[in-house]
Amino acid sequence: LWGVGTLEAEAGQWVWAVGEQDVVMRSEDAGTTWTQHSTGMGPRYSWYGVSFGNSSLGWLVGSYGVVMQSKDSGFSWSPQTLEGLT
């Protein structure tokens, strides 16, 4: 894993971890249990950083200069351009 981000959410501390081969992991209990998610970009993409501004809005940065945005707590991801970041 290459990047870890945390967020204090109403239900407790959420933790995201990202890494090689499109790995995006999320814990809703401060790291006790984890759920794996995918951006849909495929295994050739690696993610180096993850950050969430609130419990819904987050970003990933990864290989090939790709930036992804989620507006639904990391359940789905969309590629972004610099002009598309909000």
Contacts in CASP RR format, 6 or more apart in sequence:
PFRMAT RR
TARGET T0000
AUTHOR 0000-0000-0000
METHOD contacts of the structure
MODEL  1
LWGVGTLEAEAGQWVWAVGEQDVVMRSEDAGTTWTQHSTGMGPRYSWYGV
SFGNSSLGWLVGSYGVVMQSKDSGFSWSPQTLEGLT
1 17 0 8 1.000
1 18 0 8 1.000
1 19 0 8 1.000
1 23 0 8 1.000
1 25 0 8 1.000
2 18 0 8 1.000
2 19 0 8 1.000
2 20 0 8 1.000
2 46 0 8 1.000
2 47 0 8 1.000
2 48 0 8 1.000
2 49 0 8 1.000
3 17 0 8 1.000
3 18 0 8 1.000
3 19 0 8 1.000
3 47 0 8 1.000
3 48 0 8 1.000
3 49 0 8 1.000
3 50 0 8 1.000
4 15 0 8 1.000
4 16 0 8 1.000
4 17 0 8 1.000
4 18 0 8 1.000
4 50 0 8 1.000
5 15 0 8 1.000
5 16 0 8 1.000
5 17 0 8 1.000
5 49 0 8 1.000
5 50 0 8 1.000
5 51 0 8 1.000
5 52 0 8 1.000
6 13 0 8 1.000
6 14 0 8 1.000
6 15 0 8 1.000
6 16 0 8 1.000
7 13 0 8 1.000
7 14 0 8 1.000
7 15 0 8 1.000
7 16 0 8 1.000
7 52 0 8 1.000
7 53 0 8 1.000
7 54 0 8 1.000
7 55 0 8 1.000
8 14 0 8 1.000
9 28 0 8 1.000
9 55 0 8 1.000
10 55 0 8 1.000
11 28 0 8 1.000
12 28 0 8 1.000
12 29 0 8 1.000
12 30 0 8 1.000
13 29 0 8 1.000
13 30 0 8 1.000
13 31 0 8 1.000
14 26 0 8 1.000
14 27 0 8 1.000
14 28 0 8 1.000
14 52 0 8 1.000
14 55 0 8 1.000
15 26 0 8 1.000
15 27 0 8 1.000
15 30 0 8 1.000
15 31 0 8 1.000
16 24 0 8 1.000
16 25 0 8 1.000
16 26 0 8 1.000
16 27 0 8 1.000
16 50 0 8 1.000
16 52 0 8 1.000
16 74 0 8 1.000
17 23 0 8 1.000
17 24 0 8 1.000
17 25 0 8 1.000
17 27 0 8 1.000
17 34 0 8 1.000
17 50 0 8 1.000
18 24 0 8 1.000
18 25 0 8 1.000
18 47 0 8 1.000
18 48 0 8 1.000
18 49 0 8 1.000
18 50 0 8 1.000
18 60 0 8 1.000
19 46 0 8 1.000
19 47 0 8 1.000
19 48 0 8 1.000
20 46 0 8 1.000
21 42 0 8 1.000
21 43 0 8 1.000
21 44 0 8 1.000
21 45 0 8 1.000
21 46 0 8 1.000
22 38 0 8 1.000
22 39 0 8 1.000
22 40 0 8 1.000
22 41 0 8 1.000
22 42 0 8 1.000
22 43 0 8 1.000
22 45 0 8 1.000
22 46 0 8 1.000
22 47 0 8 1.000
23 36 0 8 1.000
23 47 0 8 1.000
24 36 0 8 1.000
24 37 0 8 1.000
24 38 0 8 1.000
24 39 0 8 1.000
24 47 0 8 1.000
24 50 0 8 1.000
24 60 0 8 1.000
24 74 0 8 1.000
24 77 0 8 1.000
25 34 0 8 1.000
25 35 0 8 1.000
25 36 0 8 1.000
25 37 0 8 1.000
26 34 0 8 1.000
26 35 0 8 1.000
26 37 0 8 1.000
26 73 0 8 1.000
26 74 0 8 1.000
27 33 0 8 1.000
27 34 0 8 1.000
27 35 0 8 1.000
28 35 0 8 1.000
37 74 0 8 1.000
37 75 0 8 1.000
39 45 0 8 1.000
39 47 0 8 1.000
39 60 0 8 1.000
39 68 0 8 1.000
39 77 0 8 1.000
40 77 0 8 1.000
41 66 0 8 1.000
41 68 0 8 1.000
41 77 0 8 1.000
41 79 0 8 1.000
44 63 0 8 1.000
45 62 0 8 1.000
45 63 0 8 1.000
45 64 0 8 1.000
45 66 0 8 1.000
46 62 0 8 1.000
46 63 0 8 1.000
47 60 0 8 1.000
47 61 0 8 1.000
47 62 0 8 1.000
47 63 0 8 1.000
47 68 0 8 1.000
48 61 0 8 1.000
48 62 0 8 1.000
48 63 0 8 1.000
49 60 0 8 1.000
49 61 0 8 1.000
49 62 0 8 1.000
50 58 0 8 1.000
50 59 0 8 1.000
50 60 0 8 1.000
50 61 0 8 1.000
51 58 0 8 1.000
51 59 0 8 1.000
52 58 0 8 1.000
52 59 0 8 1.000
55 73 0 8 1.000
56 70 0 8 1.000
56 71 0 8 1.000
56 72 0 8 1.000
56 73 0 8 1.000
57 69 0 8 1.000
57 70 0 8 1.000
57 71 0 8 1.000
58 69 0 8 1.000
58 70 0 8 1.000
58 71 0 8 1.000
58 74 0 8 1.000
59 67 0 8 1.000
59 68 0 8 1.000
59 69 0 8 1.000
59 70 0 8 1.000
59 80 0 8 1.000
59 85 0 8 1.000
60 66 0 8 1.000
60 67 0 8 1.000
60 68 0 8 1.000
60 70 0 8 1.000
60 77 0 8 1.000
61 67 0 8 1.000
66 79 0 8 1.000
67 79 0 8 1.000
67 80 0 8 1.000
67 81 0 8 1.000
67 82 0 8 1.000
67 85 0 8 1.000
68 77 0 8 1.000
68 78 0 8 1.000
68 79 0 8 1.000
68 80 0 8 1.000
69 77 0 8 1.000
69 78 0 8 1.000
69 80 0 8 1.000
69 84 0 8 1.000
69 85 0 8 1.000
69 86 0 8 1.000
70 76 0 8 1.000
70 77 0 8 1.000
70 78 0 8 1.000
END
